[in-house]
Every structure is written in structure tokens, then in C-alpha cells.
């Protein structure tokens, strides 16, 4: 199976060499890696070009955009820019962050999953962060969710869900749509990915309402949004975030922000989320 990787990168000079080194060390090498240098003001582009000279499957694409780091839209616009440069000769497409160290067997194992079961639409490992000299699970989501930092999609599934949505919530709506179209989402806890920068480290204050807006655009409705907001605020150990998330939801509703899904998909998503919530309570 051929797999292509797109890596959006903004000012990642501290980490990108570690990410690229872990890619060229894979036991199953990628066919193509496109790094999208998104308006970096550091040496990100130079580092990528050094790797590209020695590894012809790596290419650099430059993109200019706003320097403001809003979760979701900026990174996926960069992903789209890189994806546009690729041909259609892939079986698996991967969106990867530029601050990861992957184990050498990462993609060999991911490809095995896809090959064994043709109904798998997405697959991924688990993110670990360094704390007091130890690598511990970055426990922000359920164990059946693949982190946005390393998403691998089967081509047919990727096309059916309509590529990645340039909005916060892109890495939740993709999985919900996978379920809607009867694809499986698989996580493998033997694949430990070192995440060198904690999630959300660069988000600024204007981003704080975005999570609530994302819940709205996913078609959650208020009840599910309230439960999801409370859970996330507790997981992040910042209870006051709950208020920001709820404000974000009502702001999006008042502005009649378009949903990322159709009304049929939104109905499925609410039913799916409620089922999962009930399962945890029983």
C-alpha cells in the first residue's frame, strides 16, 4: 500500500528535523511527504530542504497566511495546499503535525491494520507528552479517538467524508462522518507517538470560544454540548473553560454559523454521541 503524508508547519525549527528523521527511519517508508511551510519566520523551510536533498520523496511547499494561530482553519488550509500538489496514486493519506517523533514501526503497523480489514477508514496510535522526564499519555480524549496530530485515512473513506474541513472540530467531524458512512476508526495503543508540544500551546485568547462554536457546527445541540464542554474543561483541569465553551456555542447559534454537516448527518451524530454517553453511564 502506498501512503502519502502532508505536514503543515509554522515556525517548527525546534522540532521538524526530529519529525522528518522519524519518517525517514520508518521500516515502511512513505511514497511522498509534502511539508507545507505556512508563513514561517524561522528556519523551518531550510531544515526541510536539507532533508529533501537527501530524500527525494520529501518536498517543500510554501504558503503565505495570517500569523494568528486559530485552531483548525489555518492548519487545514495548509493541509489542503499540500494535498493539492499530490497525484491520486495513494492508498492512504496522512495528515501529520511537525512536532512528533514516531516509532520506526509506526506506518508498517498502520498499513497492516488497513490491509487486514477493508472496512477500516481511519487508523492511528496515541500521543504521549514529556512530564518530569517521563513520557505519559496526553489524556485529552477518549481511547477510540485518533488525535488530529496524526490522522491516516483510507483513500475511499477520505473522499467520502469530503476531505478535511477547514474549521475547529475537523478532527472530530472526520470520525463522526466515518461512522456515518459505516467505516471503522481504529486506534492502536502499542503505537506511542511522542508529541513534543502540548496540544493548544499556541492558541490565543480569541480561540477560547472556538471549542463551543465547534460543538455547534458539529450539530451536537445544547444538551450534548453542555456535557462535552464539562468533560473537556475537567480533562484540561480548567473548570472555567466550561463557560467559554457554552458562550461560544450560543454565539455561533446567534450568528447562524453554518454547520459542518448536513441535517441528516447532524441527527446521526446526536444519536451516536448520546449512545456513547449512555454506554459510559451504564
Number of C-alpha atoms within 10 A of each C-alpha: 13 14 22 23 25 26 28 26 25 24 18 20 20 14 17 25 20 16 21 23 14 17 23 17 14 16 14 19 18 20 15 20 26 24 31 30 23 25 18 19 13 13 13 24 24 12 16 22 15 12 18 18 11 9 13 11 16 23 19 18 16 16 17 11 11 9 13 12 16 20 21 19 17 20 23 22 20 26 25 17 20 25 22 8 11 15 9 9 11 16 15 23 21 25 23 22 22 29 23 25 23 24 17 18 15 21 22 15 19 21 19 11 18 21 12 9 10 11 14 19 25 27 24 29 26 23 28 20 19 15 10 6 7 9 15 14 16 17 13 16 12 8 14 16 18 24 21 19 20 22 19 26 24 23 19 12 22 20 11 13 19 10 16 19 19 18 21 25 23 21 20 17 24 23 20 24 21 21 17 17 14 13 19 18 21 19 19 17 13 11 19 19 22 21 24 18 14 13 15 11 7 13 13 12 9 10 18 18 21 24 24 29 27 26 27 28 24 25 24 22 17 16 11 18 23 19 12 19 23 19 16 19 18 15 13 11 10 11 15 11 20 23 17 19 27 22 18 22 27 16 17 21 17 9 8 11 14 13 17 20 18 12 11 10 18 21 14 18 22 18 14 14 15 15 11 11 14 9 9 8 6 5
